Amino acid sequence: MSQPASAERLEPARRLWAGRFQAVLTTQSRAEPGYPFPSLVPYCLDQRGRVLLLLSRLAQHSRNLGADRRCGLLVSEPTDGDIQQATRIACLGDVDPVDRIDQAAYRRWFRYFPHTLPYHEQLDFGLYRLTPGRFHFNGGFATARWLTCDQVLRPSPLDDPEETALLATLEDLAQGLCARYRGCTESPARLAGLDPWGLDLACGERLMRLDLPGPLTDPDRIREALADRLRSGDPC
């Protein structure tokens, strides 16, 4: 069973889950039954903290998921040192196709990854959703533990129209934030997503997350917090 953990101790797991945008997806191989099949995939989270994936329907992992929806997803922080000391979180869950009627999910994906729109329109890539069942988090030596969905996922109180409206009011900050945190002055910058705990920033095709001293939902307070970040030079 999962061990009790304070909100402070859960925060690294929550931030890692929300802030990496790329992961290793493992599915049950059809070609070699009994073996896991790993794939490197981009991802973003929906408003409930579940994973959205755009996958080719011809890819091995999609064929595997068509036969067995159970999968694993491994998210790890980047490191230049000992990879075994890197913070990582593994998720066990189930993957299902996203119905085309769920236009909010499609809009969200293409806001994060607009360059993939031709894959969807021309190359038969479809949107999928991974619904987590359980997590295993390792934040360093002697910190490995199982966590529940309630301990990791933070559903946003903002619905799609509310989030889109908030992003529009903050869009003028995108280029300055991109220059500050990515060193990019030429790549087009945009705001990809927002929840009370963080802002997802895109510099060209690169994504990063800026944590907020949240939870914040008021546009003026979010703007003030981001402006403070720009002035202070705090790390992301």
C-alpha positions in Angstrom: 0.0 0.0 0.0 1.1 3.6 -0.6 2.7 5.3 2.4 1.3 8.5 3.8 3.2 11.6 2.5 2.9 15.3 3.3 1.9 17.8 0.6 5.5 19.1 0.7 6.9 15.7 0.0 4.5 15.1 -2.8 5.4 18.4 -4.6 8.5 17.0 -6.5 6.4 14.2 -7.9 3.6 16.5 -9.0 6.0 19.0 -10.6 7.9 16.3 -12.5 4.6 14.8 -13.8 3.4 18.2 -15.0 6.6 19.6 -16.3 8.6 17.3 -18.6 6.5 16.9 -21.9 8.4 13.8 -23.0 8.5 10.3 -21.6 9.1 6.6 -22.4 5.9 4.8 -23.1 6.0 1.0 -22.6 3.3 -1.2 -24.1 2.7 -5.0 -24.3 4.4 -6.3 -27.5 2.3 -8.1 -29.9 5.3 -9.1 -32.1 7.1 -10.6 -29.1 4.4 -11.6 -26.5 5.5 -11.2 -22.9 8.0 -8.5 -23.6 7.5 -4.7 -23.0 8.0 -2.4 -26.0 9.4 1.0 -25.1 8.9 4.2 -27.2 9.9 7.8 -26.7 6.9 10.1 -26.9 5.9 13.7 -26.4 3.0 14.3 -24.1 1.0 17.0 -22.3 -1.6 16.8 -19.5 -5.3 17.5 -19.8 -7.2 19.5 -17.2 -7.5 16.5 -15.0 -3.8 15.6 -15.1 -4.2 12.7 -17.4 -1.8 12.2 -20.3 -2.5 13.1 -23.9 -0.5 11.4 -26.7 -0.6 11.8 -30.4 0.3 8.4 -31.9 0.6 7.0 -35.4 -2.0 4.3 -35.8 0.5 2.3 -37.8 3.2 2.5 -35.0 4.1 -0.6 -33.0 2.9 1.0 -29.7 -0.5 1.8 -31.2 -1.0 -1.7 -32.5 0.1 -3.0 -29.1 -2.4 -0.7 -27.3 -5.1 -1.9 -29.7 -4.7 -5.4 -28.3 -3.9 -4.5 -24.6 -4.6 -1.0 -23.3 -2.3 -1.5 -20.2 0.9 0.5 -20.4 3.6 2.2 -18.4 5.0 5.8 -18.7 8.4 6.8 -17.3 9.1 10.5 -16.8 12.6 11.6 -15.7 14.3 14.8 -15.0 17.4 15.6 -17.1 20.8 15.1 -15.5 24.4 15.4 -16.5 25.5 13.1 -13.6 24.5 9.7 -12.3 21.2 8.8 -14.0 20.3 6.6 -11.1 20.2 9.7 -8.9 17.8 11.5 -11.3 14.3 12.1 -10.0 11.7 10.0 -11.9 8.2 8.9 -11.8 6.7 5.8 -13.4 2.9 5.5 -14.1 0.9 2.4 -14.7 -2.3 3.0 -16.5 -4.6 2.4 -19.4 -4.7 4.1 -22.8 -7.8 4.7 -24.9 -8.4 6.7 -28.1 -9.8 10.2 -27.6 -13.2 10.6 -29.2 -13.3 13.3 -31.8 -16.2 14.9 -30.0 -13.8 15.9 -27.3 -12.6 19.0 -29.1 -11.1 20.6 -26.0 -8.6 17.7 -25.8 -7.6 18.2 -29.5 -7.3 22.0 -29.1 -5.1 21.5 -26.1 -2.8 19.1 -27.8 -2.3 21.3 -30.8 -1.7 24.3 -28.6 1.2 22.5 -27.1 2.4 20.8 -30.3 1.1 22.8 -33.3 3.8 21.4 -35.5 2.1 18.0 -35.3 -1.1 19.1 -36.9 0.0 17.7 -40.3 0.6 14.4 -38.7 -3.0 14.3 -37.6 -4.5 15.7 -40.8 -2.3 13.8 -43.4 -0.5 10.9 -41.7 -3.3 9.2 -39.7 -2.0 10.1 -36.2 -4.7 9.9 -33.6 -5.1 11.4 -30.1 -5.0 9.0 -27.1 -5.5 9.5 -23.4 -3.6 7.6 -20.7 -5.6 7.3 -17.5 -3.2 6.7 -14.6 -3.9 3.9 -12.1 -0.9 4.1 -9.9 2.5 5.8 -9.6 5.9 4.9 -8.4 8.1 7.9 -7.5 11.9 7.9 -6.9 13.3 11.3 -5.7 16.7 10.1 -4.7 18.4 7.7 -2.3 15.9 5.8 -0.1 12.9 7.9 -1.3 11.2 5.4 -3.7 7.5 4.9 -2.9 4.2 4.0 -4.5 1.7 6.9 -4.8 -1.9 7.1 -5.6 -3.6 9.2 -8.3 -5.0 11.5 -5.6 -1.5 12.1 -4.4 0.0 13.1 -7.8 -2.8 14.4 -10.0 -4.0 18.0 -9.5 -7.2 18.6 -11.6 -7.4 22.2 -12.7 -10.5 24.2 -11.8 -10.1 26.1 -15.1 -12.2 24.7 -18.0 -11.0 25.1 -21.6 -12.6 28.5 -22.2 -11.3 29.9 -18.9 -7.8 28.7 -19.5 -7.8 30.0 -23.1 -9.0 33.4 -21.9 -6.3 33.6 -19.2 -3.6 32.7 -21.7 -4.8 35.5 -24.0 -4.4 38.1 -21.3 -0.9 36.9 -20.5 0.4 36.3 -24.1 2.4 39.6 -24.1 4.7 38.1 -21.5 5.7 35.1 -23.6 8.7 36.5 -25.5 10.3 38.0 -22.4 9.8 34.8 -20.4 11.3 32.8 -23.3 14.3 35.1 -23.5 14.8 34.9 -19.8 14.5 31.1 -19.3 15.5 29.7 -22.6 17.9 32.4 -23.9 15.8 32.6 -27.0 15.2 35.9 -28.6 14.5 34.8 -32.2 12.3 31.7 -31.7 8.6 32.6 -31.6 7.3 32.3 -28.1 3.8 31.5 -26.9 1.9 30.3 -23.9 0.8 26.7 -24.3 -1.1 26.0 -21.1 -1.9 27.3 -17.6 -3.2 25.9 -14.3 -3.2 27.3 -10.8 0.3 25.8 -10.1 2.2 26.6 -13.3 2.5 28.1 -16.7 3.6 26.0 -19.7 5.8 28.1 -22.1 6.8 27.2 -25.7 9.9 28.6 -27.3 9.7 27.4 -30.9 9.1 23.7 -30.5 10.6 23.5 -27.0 8.4 23.4 -24.0 9.1 24.3 -20.4 7.1 24.8 -17.2 7.3 27.8 -14.9 6.0 27.0 -11.4 3.7 29.5 -9.8 3.5 30.3 -6.1 0.0 28.9 -6.4 -2.7 28.0 -6.5 -3.4 31.1 -8.5 -6.4 31.7 -10.8 -6.7 35.5 -10.8 -5.1 37.1 -14.0 -3.6 40.0 -12.1 -2.0 37.8 -9.5 -0.6 35.5 -12.1 0.8 38.4 -14.1 2.4 39.9 -10.9 4.0 36.5 -10.1 5.4 36.2 -13.6 6.7 39.8 -13.6 8.4 39.1 -10.3 10.1 36.1 -11.8 11.4 38.2 -14.7 12.7 40.9 -12.3 14.2 38.5 -9.8 15.7 36.0 -12.2 14.4 33.1 -10.2 15.1 29.7 -11.8 12.1 27.8 -13.3 
